[in-house]
Amino acid sequence: MMKSDAGPIGVLVMSYGTPESMESVEAYYTHIRRGHPPTPEQLADLTGRYQAIVGGVFPLRKNTDRQVAALQRTLDLAAGEGRFVCYQGLRHAAPFIEDGVAKMAQDGIAEAVGIVLTPQYSVMSVGGYIKRAQEEADRLGLRMAFVKEYHLHPALIGALTDRVAKALERFGDRRDQVRVLFSAHSLPEKILEMKDPYPDQLLETSRAVAKAAGIPSWEFTWQSAGQTGQPWLGPDLLETLNRLSAEGVKDALVAPVGFVSDHLEVLYDIDLEAKRHAEARGMRLERIEMLNDDPGYMTALAESVRAAFREADLDVG
């Protein structure tokens, strides 16, 4: 087990990352593409999406800062100030995951817990974050445990349920006719061959929220698939809206349970692109508020971190 008297416990809070300014979009996109610069057309498309969001990219970066600060406050209240110390590690922007681990080691942290701001596990997403953090921790002699998933944590389900219930109120007496569309970022179809738990965990989260909110009509759909030339999980949100329109559905509510904050895949892909798509087909499309630094979500993170620390067996690695 990790030692309880080994000093402050580091908490590496990992997320995808976002550019800090319009000038840094190209470097960010190049990192996503594993060092291959985007074509002028690809760069123009991504830059245009950021420009279409009110306020540009800056609020997205600051939102991650607020989430980490809120988690720090929640851990301080639960375990005492200074017991856990949060650090950031981003996948595609500074501070990178390796930077966060190095900063912990530099500050004298001997033991740490890593957690990704994504409730559902996939080897291609959360697994990749953990692999990078573990490799750097091993290199620096830092002992780390990790939270792999927390997709059914009661506090998370409660926070999502509250948001769905509140959003349904916007439809007034048509509430029971609304089709609730739970969504998440698509991944390449090859994860199915790997028996990856990602699709099943997303469905488990969706079912739990639907049951708690008493939703009579719901389904799951994917969104924001990459353009890589290989098949990605579907159906896509826009395809789902096409089918619902053909079926005569007039009202839909998107609940992106695979995302936890306001960022490009929410503010552009849903709020602008999908909403325009729905309106062109005579449909009304609404979205739940994102979790961001919601106290319930912070509780889910904090309790998952503390549980991972308690259960860590360093002899196993």
C-alpha positions as CSV (number, residue, x, y, z in Angstrom):
1,M,0.0,0.0,0.0
2,M,1.1,3.6,-0.5
3,K,2.5,5.1,2.7
4,S,0.2,7.5,4.5
5,D,3.1,9.4,6.1
6,A,5.2,10.0,3.0
7,G,4.3,13.7,2.7
8,P,1.8,15.3,0.3
9,I,0.2,13.1,-2.3
10,G,0.3,14.4,-5.8
11,V,-2.8,14.3,-8.0
12,L,-2.1,14.5,-11.7
13,V,-5.3,15.8,-13.4
14,M,-5.1,14.9,-17.1
15,S,-7.2,16.1,-20.0
16,Y,-7.0,16.5,-23.7
17,G,-5.8,20.1,-23.8
18,T,-6.7,23.1,-26.0
19,P,-4.7,25.9,-27.6
20,E,-4.3,29.0,-25.6
21,S,-4.6,31.4,-28.5
22,M,-5.4,31.5,-32.2
23,E,-1.7,31.6,-32.9
24,S,-1.1,28.3,-31.2
25,V,-3.8,26.4,-33.1
26,E,-1.4,25.1,-35.7
27,A,1.1,23.7,-33.2
28,Y,-1.8,22.1,-31.3
29,Y,-3.1,20.5,-34.4
30,T,0.3,19.3,-35.4
31,H,0.7,17.6,-32.0
32,I,-2.6,15.9,-32.4
33,R,-1.4,14.7,-35.8
34,R,1.7,13.2,-34.2
35,G,4.1,15.8,-35.6
36,H,2.5,16.0,-39.1
37,P,1.5,19.6,-39.9
38,P,-2.1,20.0,-41.1
39,T,-2.8,21.1,-44.7
40,P,-3.8,24.7,-45.2
41,E,-7.4,23.5,-45.7
42,Q,-7.4,21.5,-42.4
43,L,-5.9,24.4,-40.5
44,A,-8.4,26.8,-41.9
45,D,-11.2,24.5,-41.0
46,L,-10.1,24.1,-37.3
47,T,-9.3,27.8,-37.0
48,G,-12.7,28.7,-38.3
49,R,-14.4,26.4,-35.8
50,Y,-12.5,28.1,-32.9
51,Q,-13.4,31.5,-34.3
52,A,-17.0,30.6,-34.5
53,I,-17.2,30.0,-30.8
54,V,-17.9,33.1,-28.8
55,G,-14.8,34.1,-27.0
56,G,-12.5,31.9,-29.1
57,V,-10.2,29.3,-27.5
58,F,-9.2,31.2,-24.3
59,P,-12.3,30.3,-22.1
60,L,-11.7,26.6,-23.0
61,R,-8.2,26.6,-21.5
62,K,-9.3,28.6,-18.4
63,N,-12.1,26.1,-17.8
64,T,-9.6,23.3,-17.2
65,D,-7.8,25.6,-14.7
66,R,-11.1,26.1,-12.9
67,Q,-11.8,22.3,-12.8
68,V,-8.4,21.6,-11.3
69,A,-8.8,24.4,-8.7
70,A,-12.2,23.1,-7.8
71,L,-10.9,19.6,-7.3
72,Q,-8.1,21.0,-5.1
73,R,-10.7,22.7,-2.9
74,T,-12.8,19.5,-2.7
75,L,-9.9,17.4,-1.7
76,D,-8.8,20.0,0.9
77,L,-12.3,19.9,2.5
78,A,-12.4,16.1,2.5
79,A,-8.8,15.2,3.5
80,G,-7.4,18.4,5.0
81,E,-5.5,21.2,3.3
82,G,-2.1,20.1,1.9
83,R,-2.8,16.4,2.0
84,F,-3.4,16.2,-1.8
85,V,-1.7,18.6,-4.2
86,C,-3.1,18.9,-7.8
87,Y,-1.1,19.2,-10.9
88,Q,-2.1,19.4,-14.6
89,G,-1.0,17.2,-17.4
90,L,-2.4,17.7,-20.9
91,R,-2.3,15.3,-23.8
92,H,-1.8,17.8,-26.6
93,A,-0.9,21.1,-25.0
94,A,1.4,22.5,-22.3
95,P,1.8,21.6,-19.6
96,F,2.0,18.1,-21.1
97,I,1.4,15.0,-19.1
98,E,5.2,14.5,-18.8
99,D,5.5,18.1,-17.6
100,G,3.0,17.5,-14.8
101,V,4.8,14.4,-13.6
102,A,8.2,16.2,-13.7
103,K,6.8,19.1,-11.7
104,M,5.6,16.7,-9.0
105,A,9.0,15.1,-8.8
106,Q,10.6,18.5,-8.7
107,D,8.4,19.5,-5.8
108,G,9.4,16.4,-3.8
109,I,6.2,14.4,-4.4
110,A,7.0,10.7,-3.8
111,E,3.5,9.3,-4.3
112,A,0.7,10.4,-6.6
113,V,-2.6,9.5,-8.2
114,G,-3.4,10.1,-11.8
115,I,-7.0,10.8,-13.0
116,V,-8.3,11.7,-16.4
117,L,-11.3,14.1,-16.8
118,T,-13.1,11.5,-18.7
119,P,-15.4,9.1,-16.8
120,Q,-15.3,6.2,-19.2
121,Y,-12.2,4.1,-20.0
122,S,-10.8,3.3,-23.4
123,V,-7.3,2.0,-24.1
124,M,-7.1,4.6,-26.9
125,S,-8.0,7.5,-24.6
126,V,-7.6,7.1,-20.9
127,G,-5.2,4.2,-21.4
128,G,-3.0,6.4,-23.4
129,Y,-2.9,9.1,-20.8
130,I,-2.0,6.6,-18.1
131,K,0.7,5.0,-20.2
132,R,2.5,8.3,-20.7
133,A,2.2,9.3,-17.0
134,Q,3.4,5.9,-15.8
135,E,6.4,5.9,-18.1
136,E,7.5,9.4,-16.9
137,A,6.9,8.4,-13.3
138,D,9.0,5.3,-13.7
139,R,11.8,7.4,-15.2
140,L,11.8,9.8,-12.3
141,G,11.2,7.3,-9.5
142,L,7.7,8.5,-8.7
143,R,5.2,6.0,-7.4
144,M,1.8,6.4,-9.0
145,A,-1.6,4.9,-8.9
146,F,-4.4,5.6,-11.4
147,V,-8.2,6.0,-11.6
148,K,-9.2,4.2,-14.7
149,E,-12.9,4.9,-14.7
150,Y,-15.7,6.4,-12.6
151,H,-18.5,6.3,-15.0
152,L,-21.1,5.0,-12.5
153,H,-20.0,7.0,-9.5
154,P,-23.3,8.1,-7.7
155,A,-22.2,11.8,-7.6
156,L,-21.5,11.8,-11.3
157,I,-24.8,10.2,-12.1
158,G,-26.6,12.6,-9.8
159,A,-25.0,15.7,-11.4
160,L,-25.8,14.5,-14.9
161,T,-29.4,13.5,-13.9
162,D,-30.0,17.0,-12.5
163,R,-28.8,18.6,-15.8
164,V,-31.0,16.4,-17.9
165,A,-34.1,17.1,-15.7
166,K,-33.4,20.8,-15.9
167,A,-32.9,20.8,-19.6
168,L,-36.2,18.9,-20.2
169,E,-38.1,21.7,-18.4
170,R,-37.3,23.9,-21.4
171,F,-39.7,21.9,-23.5
172,G,-42.7,22.6,-21.2
173,D,-45.6,20.3,-21.8
174,R,-43.8,18.6,-24.7
175,R,-41.3,17.1,-22.2
176,D,-42.5,13.5,-22.7
177,Q,-42.1,13.8,-26.4
178,V,-38.4,14.7,-26.3
179,R,-35.9,12.2,-27.6
180,V,-32.9,12.3,-25.3
181,L,-29.6,11.6,-27.2
182,F,-26.7,10.6,-25.0
183,S,-23.5,11.2,-26.9
184,A,-19.7,10.8,-26.7
185,H,-16.6,11.2,-28.8
186,S,-16.4,8.5,-31.4
187,L,-13.3,6.3,-31.7
188,P,-12.1,4.1,-34.5
189,E,-14.2,0.9,-34.9
190,K,-11.1,-1.2,-34.3
191,I,-11.6,-0.8,-30.6
192,L,-14.5,-3.3,-30.9
193,E,-12.1,-6.0,-32.0
194,M,-10.0,-5.2,-28.9
195,K,-13.0,-5.7,-26.6
196,D,-12.5,-2.2,-25.4
197,P,-15.0,-1.3,-22.5
198,Y,-15.6,2.3,-23.8
199,P,-18.9,1.7,-25.6
200,D,-20.3,-0.5,-22.8
201,Q,-19.3,2.0,-20.1
202,L,-21.0,4.8,-22.1
203,L,-24.2,2.8,-22.3
204,E,-24.0,2.1,-18.6
205,T,-23.7,5.8,-17.8
206,S,-26.6,6.6,-20.1
207,R,-28.8,3.9,-18.7
208,A,-28.2,5.1,-15.1
209,V,-29.0,8.7,-15.9
210,A,-32.0,7.8,-18.0
211,K,-33.4,5.6,-15.2
212,A,-32.7,8.3,-12.5
213,A,-34.3,11.0,-14.6
214,G,-37.3,8.9,-15.6
215,I,-36.7,9.4,-19.3
216,P,-39.2,7.6,-21.4
217,S,-37.4,7.8,-24.8
218,W,-33.6,7.9,-25.2
219,E,-30.8,6.4,-27.3
220,F,-27.1,6.7,-27.7
221,T,-25.2,8.3,-30.6
222,W,-21.7,9.1,-31.4
223,Q,-20.2,12.5,-32.5
224,S,-17.0,14.3,-33.5
225,A,-15.4,11.4,-35.4
226,G,-11.9,12.1,-36.8
227,Q,-11.2,12.2,-40.5
228,T,-8.6,9.5,-40.7
229,G,-9.7,7.4,-43.6
230,Q,-10.7,4.5,-41.3
231,P,-14.2,3.6,-40.1
232,W,-15.2,5.2,-36.8
233,L,-18.0,4.2,-34.4
234,G,-21.5,5.3,-35.5
235,P,-24.1,6.4,-36.0
236,D,-23.0,10.0,-35.9
237,L,-25.2,12.6,-34.3
238,L,-26.1,14.2,-37.6
239,E,-27.1,10.8,-39.0
240,T,-29.2,10.2,-36.0
241,L,-30.9,13.5,-36.4
242,N,-31.7,12.6,-40.1
243,R,-33.3,9.4,-39.0
244,L,-35.3,11.0,-36.2
245,S,-36.6,13.7,-38.6
246,A,-37.7,11.0,-41.0
247,E,-39.5,9.3,-38.0
248,G,-41.3,12.5,-37.2
249,V,-39.5,13.4,-34.0
250,K,-39.6,17.2,-33.4
251,D,-37.8,17.7,-30.2
252,A,-34.4,16.3,-29.1
253,L,-32.0,16.9,-26.2
254,V,-28.3,16.1,-26.4
255,A,-26.7,14.9,-23.2
256,P,-23.0,14.5,-24.0
257,V,-22.1,12.1,-21.1
258,G,-18.7,11.4,-22.6
259,F,-17.6,15.0,-22.2
260,V,-17.3,17.0,-18.9
261,S,-16.7,20.6,-20.0
262,D,-17.5,23.3,-22.5
263,H,-15.1,22.8,-25.4
264,L,-15.0,22.6,-29.2
265,E,-16.8,19.3,-29.5
266,V,-19.7,20.7,-27.5
267,L,-19.7,24.4,-28.4
268,Y,-19.2,23.9,-32.1
269,D,-20.2,20.3,-33.0
270,I,-23.4,20.4,-31.0
271,D,-24.4,24.0,-30.4
272,L,-23.6,25.2,-33.9
273,E,-23.3,22.4,-36.4
274,A,-25.9,19.9,-34.9
275,K,-28.4,22.6,-34.0
276,R,-28.3,24.1,-37.5
277,H,-28.7,20.6,-38.9
278,A,-31.7,20.0,-36.7
279,E,-33.3,23.3,-37.5
280,A,-33.0,22.7,-41.2
281,R,-35.1,19.6,-40.7
282,G,-37.8,21.3,-38.6
283,M,-36.5,20.0,-35.3
284,R,-35.7,21.7,-32.0
285,L,-32.4,20.6,-30.5
286,E,-31.3,21.5,-27.0
287,R,-28.3,20.5,-24.9
288,I,-27.7,19.9,-21.2
289,E,-25.3,22.2,-19.3
290,M,-21.9,20.7,-19.1
291,L,-20.5,19.5,-15.7
292,N,-17.4,21.9,-15.7
293,D,-16.7,22.5,-12.0
294,D,-20.0,21.2,-10.7
295,P,-19.7,20.2,-7.0
296,G,-21.1,16.7,-7.7
297,Y,-18.6,16.1,-10.4
298,M,-15.8,17.3,-8.2
299,T,-17.0,14.9,-5.4
300,A,-16.9,12.0,-7.9
301,L,-13.3,12.9,-8.9
302,A,-12.1,13.5,-5.3
303,E,-13.6,10.3,-3.9
304,S,-12.2,8.3,-6.9
305,V,-8.7,9.8,-6.2
306,R,-8.8,9.0,-2.5
307,A,-10.1,5.5,-3.2
308,A,-7.3,4.8,-5.7
309,F,-4.7,6.0,-3.2
310,R,-6.1,3.8,-0.5
311,E,-6.2,0.7,-2.7
312,A,-2.8,1.2,-4.4
313,D,-0.4,-1.7,-4.1
314,L,3.0,-0.5,-5.0
315,D,4.6,-3.9,-5.0
316,V,2.3,-4.8,-7.9
317,G,3.3,-1.6,-9.8
